[in-house]
């Protein structure tokens, strides 16, 4: 069963727990040629969300920050894609996949908002 999102909405912790839950979920999928390829892609994308967010948190410049947040968003979107493929290949896991898909979507929205706010700050400082 996936761990709960942290109540304080610490994004570092939330993305780490998400990656851990993806790994645990994938360990319980049946071992076959289709899942082997899907799991590899899903784990890569799902765990890199948090890794790139962690890098953004320690960015050396605003441009570096926005780039890493953008990569986190891209990986969250990619996770949505791979989760959809896993759901198709594992009909019995469709409900669990939907939960992961929704969390990925929330992360996309969060990262999009962070990028939007960051760009607004840049524009307002130029005025």
CNS distance restraints for C-alpha pairs under 8 A (distance, minus, plus):
assign (resid   2 and name CA) (resid  21 and name CA) 5.34 0.50 0.50
assign (resid   2 and name CA) (resid  24 and name CA) 7.99 0.50 0.50
assign (resid   2 and name CA) (resid  25 and name CA) 7.88 0.50 0.50
assign (resid   3 and name CA) (resid  17 and name CA) 6.85 0.50 0.50
assign (resid   3 and name CA) (resid  21 and name CA) 6.73 0.50 0.50
assign (resid   5 and name CA) (resid   9 and name CA) 7.35 0.50 0.50
assign (resid   5 and name CA) (resid  14 and name CA) 5.80 0.50 0.50
assign (resid   5 and name CA) (resid  17 and name CA) 7.30 0.50 0.50
assign (resid   6 and name CA) (resid  10 and name CA) 6.66 0.50 0.50
assign (resid   6 and name CA) (resid  13 and name CA) 6.96 0.50 0.50
assign (resid   6 and name CA) (resid  14 and name CA) 6.06 0.50 0.50
assign (resid   9 and name CA) (resid  13 and name CA) 7.91 0.50 0.50
assign (resid   9 and name CA) (resid  14 and name CA) 6.78 0.50 0.50
assign (resid  10 and name CA) (resid  14 and name CA) 6.00 0.50 0.50
assign (resid  11 and name CA) (resid  15 and name CA) 5.95 0.50 0.50
assign (resid  12 and name CA) (resid  16 and name CA) 6.23 0.50 0.50
assign (resid  12 and name CA) (resid  50 and name CA) 6.52 0.50 0.50
assign (resid  12 and name CA) (resid  53 and name CA) 6.94 0.50 0.50
assign (resid  12 and name CA) (resid  54 and name CA) 6.50 0.50 0.50
assign (resid  13 and name CA) (resid  17 and name CA) 6.06 0.50 0.50
assign (resid  14 and name CA) (resid  18 and name CA) 6.12 0.50 0.50
assign (resid  15 and name CA) (resid  19 and name CA) 6.24 0.50 0.50
assign (resid  15 and name CA) (resid  47 and name CA) 7.92 0.50 0.50
assign (resid  15 and name CA) (resid  49 and name CA) 6.53 0.50 0.50
assign (resid  15 and name CA) (resid  50 and name CA) 4.62 0.50 0.50
assign (resid  15 and name CA) (resid  53 and name CA) 7.94 0.50 0.50
assign (resid  16 and name CA) (resid  20 and name CA) 6.24 0.50 0.50
assign (resid  16 and name CA) (resid  47 and name CA) 7.45 0.50 0.50
assign (resid  16 and name CA) (resid  50 and name CA) 5.50 0.50 0.50
assign (resid  17 and name CA) (resid  21 and name CA) 6.03 0.50 0.50
assign (resid  18 and name CA) (resid  22 and name CA) 6.21 0.50 0.50
assign (resid  18 and name CA) (resid  46 and name CA) 7.39 0.50 0.50
assign (resid  18 and name CA) (resid  47 and name CA) 7.57 0.50 0.50
assign (resid  19 and name CA) (resid  23 and name CA) 6.32 0.50 0.50
assign (resid  19 and name CA) (resid  43 and name CA) 7.57 0.50 0.50
assign (resid  19 and name CA) (resid  46 and name CA) 5.50 0.50 0.50
assign (resid  19 and name CA) (resid  47 and name CA) 4.39 0.50 0.50
assign (resid  19 and name CA) (resid  48 and name CA) 7.81 0.50 0.50
assign (resid  19 and name CA) (resid  49 and name CA) 7.73 0.50 0.50
assign (resid  19 and name CA) (resid  50 and name CA) 7.13 0.50 0.50
assign (resid  20 and name CA) (resid  24 and name CA) 6.25 0.50 0.50
assign (resid  20 and name CA) (resid  47 and name CA) 7.54 0.50 0.50
assign (resid  21 and name CA) (resid  25 and name CA) 5.98 0.50 0.50
assign (resid  22 and name CA) (resid  26 and name CA) 6.10 0.50 0.50
assign (resid  22 and name CA) (resid  42 and name CA) 7.76 0.50 0.50
assign (resid  22 and name CA) (resid  43 and name CA) 6.49 0.50 0.50
assign (resid  22 and name CA) (resid  46 and name CA) 6.55 0.50 0.50
assign (resid  22 and name CA) (resid  47 and name CA) 7.58 0.50 0.50
assign (resid  22 and name CA) (resid 100 and name CA) 7.91 0.50 0.50
assign (resid  23 and name CA) (resid  27 and name CA) 6.22 0.50 0.50
assign (resid  23 and name CA) (resid  43 and name CA) 6.30 0.50 0.50
assign (resid  24 and name CA) (resid  28 and name CA) 6.75 0.50 0.50
assign (resid  25 and name CA) (resid  29 and name CA) 6.88 0.50 0.50
assign (resid  26 and name CA) (resid  39 and name CA) 6.16 0.50 0.50
assign (resid  26 and name CA) (resid  43 and name CA) 7.70 0.50 0.50
assign (resid  29 and name CA) (resid  35 and name CA) 7.37 0.50 0.50
assign (resid  29 and name CA) (resid  90 and name CA) 7.98 0.50 0.50
assign (resid  30 and name CA) (resid  35 and name CA) 7.12 0.50 0.50
assign (resid  31 and name CA) (resid  35 and name CA) 6.36 0.50 0.50
assign (resid  31 and name CA) (resid  36 and name CA) 6.58 0.50 0.50
assign (resid  32 and name CA) (resid  36 and name CA) 5.96 0.50 0.50
assign (resid  33 and name CA) (resid  37 and name CA) 6.66 0.50 0.50
assign (resid  34 and name CA) (resid  38 and name CA) 6.34 0.50 0.50
assign (resid  34 and name CA) (resid  89 and name CA) 7.43 0.50 0.50
assign (resid  35 and name CA) (resid  39 and name CA) 5.60 0.50 0.50
assign (resid  35 and name CA) (resid  86 and name CA) 7.19 0.50 0.50
assign (resid  35 and name CA) (resid  89 and name CA) 7.33 0.50 0.50
assign (resid  36 and name CA) (resid  40 and name CA) 6.28 0.50 0.50
assign (resid  37 and name CA) (resid  41 and name CA) 6.54 0.50 0.50
assign (resid  38 and name CA) (resid  42 and name CA) 6.03 0.50 0.50
assign (resid  38 and name CA) (resid  82 and name CA) 6.64 0.50 0.50
assign (resid  38 and name CA) (resid  85 and name CA) 7.26 0.50 0.50
assign (resid  38 and name CA) (resid  86 and name CA) 6.43 0.50 0.50
assign (resid  39 and name CA) (resid  43 and name CA) 5.89 0.50 0.50
assign (resid  39 and name CA) (resid  86 and name CA) 7.77 0.50 0.50
assign (resid  40 and name CA) (resid  44 and name CA) 6.21 0.50 0.50
assign (resid  41 and name CA) (resid  45 and name CA) 6.18 0.50 0.50
assign (resid  41 and name CA) (resid  82 and name CA) 6.89 0.50 0.50
assign (resid  42 and name CA) (resid  46 and name CA) 5.72 0.50 0.50
assign (resid  42 and name CA) (resid  79 and name CA) 5.92 0.50 0.50
assign (resid  42 and name CA) (resid  82 and name CA) 5.46 0.50 0.50
assign (resid  42 and name CA) (resid  83 and name CA) 6.85 0.50 0.50
assign (resid  43 and name CA) (resid  47 and name CA) 5.78 0.50 0.50
assign (resid  44 and name CA) (resid  48 and name CA) 6.10 0.50 0.50
assign (resid  45 and name CA) (resid  49 and name CA) 6.67 0.50 0.50
assign (resid  45 and name CA) (resid  75 and name CA) 5.16 0.50 0.50
assign (resid  45 and name CA) (resid  76 and name CA) 7.00 0.50 0.50
assign (resid  45 and name CA) (resid  78 and name CA) 6.33 0.50 0.50
assign (resid  45 and name CA) (resid  79 and name CA) 5.46 0.50 0.50
assign (resid  46 and name CA) (resid  50 and name CA) 8.00 0.50 0.50
assign (resid  46 and name CA) (resid  75 and name CA) 6.80 0.50 0.50
assign (resid  46 and name CA) (resid  76 and name CA) 6.69 0.50 0.50
assign (resid  46 and name CA) (resid  79 and name CA) 5.47 0.50 0.50
assign (resid  47 and name CA) (resid  51 and name CA) 6.77 0.50 0.50
assign (resid  48 and name CA) (resid  52 and name CA) 5.93 0.50 0.50
assign (resid  48 and name CA) (resid  72 and name CA) 7.16 0.50 0.50
assign (resid  48 and name CA) (resid  75 and name CA) 6.69 0.50 0.50
assign (resid  49 and name CA) (resid  53 and name CA) 6.23 0.50 0.50
assign (resid  49 and name CA) (resid  71 and name CA) 7.62 0.50 0.50
assign (resid  49 and name CA) (resid  72 and name CA) 4.57 0.50 0.50
assign (resid  49 and name CA) (resid  73 and name CA) 7.29 0.50 0.50
assign (resid  49 and name CA) (resid  75 and name CA) 5.61 0.50 0.50
assign (resid  49 and name CA) (resid  76 and name CA) 6.10 0.50 0.50
assign (resid  50 and name CA) (resid  54 and name CA) 5.99 0.50 0.50
assign (resid  50 and name CA) (resid  72 and name CA) 7.13 0.50 0.50
assign (resid  51 and name CA) (resid  55 and name CA) 6.38 0.50 0.50
assign (resid  52 and name CA) (resid  56 and name CA) 6.16 0.50 0.50
assign (resid  52 and name CA) (resid  68 and name CA) 5.59 0.50 0.50
assign (resid  52 and name CA) (resid  69 and name CA) 6.94 0.50 0.50
assign (resid  52 and name CA) (resid  71 and name CA) 6.62 0.50 0.50
assign (resid  52 and name CA) (resid  72 and name CA) 5.48 0.50 0.50
assign (resid  53 and name CA) (resid  57 and name CA) 6.17 0.50 0.50
assign (resid  53 and name CA) (resid  68 and name CA) 6.48 0.50 0.50
assign (resid  53 and name CA) (resid  69 and name CA) 6.04 0.50 0.50
assign (resid  53 and name CA) (resid  72 and name CA) 5.95 0.50 0.50
assign (resid  54 and name CA) (resid  58 and name CA) 6.73 0.50 0.50
assign (resid  55 and name CA) (resid  59 and name CA) 6.10 0.50 0.50
assign (resid  55 and name CA) (resid  65 and name CA) 7.94 0.50 0.50
assign (resid  55 and name CA) (resid  68 and name CA) 6.60 0.50 0.50
assign (resid  56 and name CA) (resid  64 and name CA) 7.08 0.50 0.50
assign (resid  56 and name CA) (resid  65 and name CA) 4.70 0.50 0.50
assign (resid  56 and name CA) (resid  66 and name CA) 7.44 0.50 0.50
assign (resid  56 and name CA) (resid  67 and name CA) 7.84 0.50 0.50
assign (resid  56 and name CA) (resid  68 and name CA) 5.01 0.50 0.50
assign (resid  56 and name CA) (resid  69 and name CA) 6.02 0.50 0.50
assign (resid  57 and name CA) (resid  65 and name CA) 7.22 0.50 0.50
assign (resid  58 and name CA) (resid  65 and name CA) 7.88 0.50 0.50
assign (resid  59 and name CA) (resid  64 and name CA) 5.59 0.50 0.50
assign (resid  59 and name CA) (resid  65 and name CA) 5.02 0.50 0.50
assign (resid  60 and name CA) (resid  64 and name CA) 6.30 0.50 0.50
assign (resid  60 and name CA) (resid  65 and name CA) 7.35 0.50 0.50
assign (resid  61 and name CA) (resid  65 and name CA) 6.15 0.50 0.50
assign (resid  62 and name CA) (resid  66 and name CA) 6.16 0.50 0.50
assign (resid  63 and name CA) (resid  67 and name CA) 6.10 0.50 0.50
assign (resid  64 and name CA) (resid  68 and name CA) 6.22 0.50 0.50
assign (resid  65 and name CA) (resid  69 and name CA) 6.17 0.50 0.50
assign (resid  66 and name CA) (resid  70 and name CA) 5.98 0.50 0.50
assign (resid  66 and name CA) (resid 115 and name CA) 6.25 0.50 0.50
assign (resid  66 and name CA) (resid 118 and name CA) 7.39 0.50 0.50
assign (resid  67 and name CA) (resid  71 and name CA) 6.29 0.50 0.50
assign (resid  68 and name CA) (resid  72 and name CA) 6.24 0.50 0.50
assign (resid  69 and name CA) (resid  73 and name CA) 6.25 0.50 0.50
assign (resid  69 and name CA) (resid 111 and name CA) 6.22 0.50 0.50
assign (resid  69 and name CA) (resid 114 and name CA) 7.71 0.50 0.50
assign (resid  69 and name CA) (resid 115 and name CA) 6.98 0.50 0.50
assign (resid  70 and name CA) (resid  74 and name CA) 6.15 0.50 0.50
assign (resid  70 and name CA) (resid 111 and name CA) 7.21 0.50 0.50
assign (resid  70 and name CA) (resid 112 and name CA) 7.90 0.50 0.50
assign (resid  70 and name CA) (resid 115 and name CA) 7.29 0.50 0.50
assign (resid  71 and name CA) (resid  75 and name CA) 6.09 0.50 0.50
assign (resid  72 and name CA) (resid  76 and name CA) 6.17 0.50 0.50
assign (resid  72 and name CA) (resid 111 and name CA) 7.19 0.50 0.50
assign (resid  73 and name CA) (resid  77 and name CA) 6.25 0.50 0.50
assign (resid  73 and name CA) (resid 107 and name CA) 7.09 0.50 0.50
assign (resid  73 and name CA) (resid 108 and name CA) 5.08 0.50 0.50
assign (resid  73 and name CA) (resid 111 and name CA) 5.56 0.50 0.50
assign (resid  73 and name CA) (resid 112 and name CA) 6.97 0.50 0.50
assign (resid  74 and name CA) (resid  78 and name CA) 6.18 0.50 0.50
assign (resid  74 and name CA) (resid 108 and name CA) 7.79 0.50 0.50
assign (resid  75 and name CA) (resid  79 and name CA) 6.02 0.50 0.50
assign (resid  76 and name CA) (resid  80 and name CA) 6.44 0.50 0.50
assign (resid  76 and name CA) (resid 104 and name CA) 5.28 0.50 0.50
assign (resid  76 and name CA) (resid 105 and name CA) 7.16 0.50 0.50
assign (resid  76 and name CA) (resid 107 and name CA) 6.48 0.50 0.50
assign (resid  76 and name CA) (resid 108 and name CA) 5.84 0.50 0.50
assign (resid  77 and name CA) (resid  81 and name CA) 6.63 0.50 0.50
assign (resid  77 and name CA) (resid 104 and name CA) 6.81 0.50 0.50
assign (resid  77 and name CA) (resid 105 and name CA) 7.10 0.50 0.50
assign (resid  77 and name CA) (resid 108 and name CA) 6.46 0.50 0.50
assign (resid  78 and name CA) (resid  82 and name CA) 6.35 0.50 0.50
assign (resid  79 and name CA) (resid  83 and name CA) 5.94 0.50 0.50
assign (resid  79 and name CA) (resid 101 and name CA) 7.50 0.50 0.50
assign (resid  79 and name CA) (resid 104 and name CA) 6.63 0.50 0.50
assign (resid  80 and name CA) (resid  84 and name CA) 6.25 0.50 0.50
assign (resid  80 and name CA) (resid 100 and name CA) 7.83 0.50 0.50
assign (resid  80 and name CA) (resid 101 and name CA) 5.15 0.50 0.50
assign (resid  80 and name CA) (resid 104 and name CA) 5.96 0.50 0.50
assign (resid  80 and name CA) (resid 105 and name CA) 7.09 0.50 0.50
assign (resid  81 and name CA) (resid  85 and name CA) 6.48 0.50 0.50
assign (resid  82 and name CA) (resid  86 and name CA) 6.14 0.50 0.50
assign (resid  83 and name CA) (resid  87 and name CA) 6.11 0.50 0.50
assign (resid  83 and name CA) (resid  97 and name CA) 5.88 0.50 0.50
assign (resid  83 and name CA) (resid  98 and name CA) 7.92 0.50 0.50
assign (resid  83 and name CA) (resid 100 and name CA) 7.24 0.50 0.50
assign (resid  83 and name CA) (resid 101 and name CA) 6.24 0.50 0.50
assign (resid  84 and name CA) (resid  88 and name CA) 6.35 0.50 0.50
assign (resid  84 and name CA) (resid  97 and name CA) 7.13 0.50 0.50
assign (resid  84 and name CA) (resid 101 and name CA) 7.44 0.50 0.50
assign (resid  85 and name CA) (resid  89 and name CA) 6.28 0.50 0.50
assign (resid  86 and name CA) (resid  90 and name CA) 5.90 0.50 0.50
assign (resid  86 and name CA) (resid  97 and name CA) 7.40 0.50 0.50
assign (resid  87 and name CA) (resid  91 and name CA) 5.63 0.50 0.50
assign (resid  87 and name CA) (resid  92 and name CA) 7.92 0.50 0.50
assign (resid  87 and name CA) (resid  93 and name CA) 6.10 0.50 0.50
assign (resid  87 and name CA) (resid  94 and name CA) 4.80 0.50 0.50
assign (resid  87 and name CA) (resid  97 and name CA) 5.80 0.50 0.50
assign (resid  87 and name CA) (resid  98 and name CA) 7.98 0.50 0.50
assign (resid  88 and name CA) (resid  94 and name CA) 7.52 0.50 0.50
assign (resid  90 and name CA) (resid  94 and name CA) 6.81 0.50 0.50
assign (resid  93 and name CA) (resid  97 and name CA) 6.14 0.50 0.50
assign (resid  94 and name CA) (resid  98 and name CA) 6.14 0.50 0.50
assign (resid  95 and name CA) (resid  99 and name CA) 6.58 0.50 0.50
assign (resid  96 and name CA) (resid 100 and name CA) 6.52 0.50 0.50
assign (resid  97 and name CA) (resid 101 and name CA) 5.96 0.50 0.50
assign (resid  98 and name CA) (resid 102 and name CA) 6.11 0.50 0.50
assign (resid  99 and name CA) (resid 103 and name CA) 6.35 0.50 0.50
assign (resid 100 and name CA) (resid 104 and name CA) 6.15 0.50 0.50
assign (resid 101 and name CA) (resid 105 and name CA) 6.22 0.50 0.50
assign (resid 102 and name CA) (resid 106 and name CA) 6.25 0.50 0.50
assign (resid 103 and name CA) (resid 107 and name CA) 6.26 0.50 0.50
assign (resid 104 and name CA) (resid 108 and name CA) 6.26 0.50 0.50
assign (resid 105 and name CA) (resid 109 and name CA) 6.34 0.50 0.50
assign (resid 106 and name CA) (resid 110 and name CA) 6.19 0.50 0.50
assign (resid 107 and name CA) (resid 111 and name CA) 6.08 0.50 0.50
assign (resid 108 and name CA) (resid 112 and name CA) 5.99 0.50 0.50
assign (resid 109 and name CA) (resid 113 and name CA) 6.15 0.50 0.50
assign (resid 110 and name CA) (resid 114 and name CA) 6.26 0.50 0.50
assign (resid 111 and name CA) (resid 115 and name CA) 6.17 0.50 0.50
assign (resid 112 and name CA) (resid 116 and name CA) 6.10 0.50 0.50
assign (resid 113 and name CA) (resid 117 and name CA) 6.02 0.50 0.50
assign (resid 114 and name CA) (resid 118 and name CA) 6.04 0.50 0.50
assign (resid 115 and name CA) (resid 119 and name CA) 6.19 0.50 0.50
assign (resid 116 and name CA) (resid 120 and name CA) 6.21 0.50 0.50
assign (resid 117 and name CA) (resid 121 and name CA) 6.26 0.50 0.50
assign (resid 118 and name CA) (resid 122 and name CA) 6.45 0.50 0.50
assign (resid 119 and name CA) (resid 123 and name CA) 6.24 0.50 0.50
assign (resid 120 and name CA) (resid 124 and name CA) 6.07 0.50 0.50
assign (resid 121 and name CA) (resid 125 and name CA) 6.12 0.50 0.50
assign (resid 122 and name CA) (resid 126 and name CA) 6.50 0.50 0.50
assign (resid 123 and name CA) (resid 127 and name CA) 6.77 0.50 0.50
